[in-house]
Amino acid sequence: MENPTSHNIFQKAALATVIVGAVISLILVIDAGQNNKSIILRLLFMGWVLSPFVAFVAANVSKRWVFKVRAVVLYWLTIIIAVASPVIYSGVLSPPGAKLTPLFLFVPLFAWTIITIFIVAVSKSRR
């Protein structure tokens, strides 16, 4: 049987990871947009990049995930997305000289797709 304390530690680790990932992602999106004169566009990019992190924080603090399997899957998704996003945003996986702007558009879209699939799967499993 799983120890409830290990479940809480896993939840706290996921929350800490998502917060650190959000801060690093925010720094990277600000750095990438430093030459853009449009404040509105920069704010929109920041909101778009941070939105999956906000969703993961909300999901992780929610009491809705009663079953441990669902919670553990959520924690793993949170950690994977929170670690992968800043790595991708940093450009270390991109070829030298590649434009990073598409990454700031598609990574959050991918994260939202994963979040949506998880929510649909959980809601179908409750029936």
Summary of the structure (lengths in Angstrom):
residues: 127
radius of gyration: 16.1
end to end distance: 25.3
largest distance: 56.1
contacts: 341
relative contact order: 0.15
helix: 79%
strand: 0%
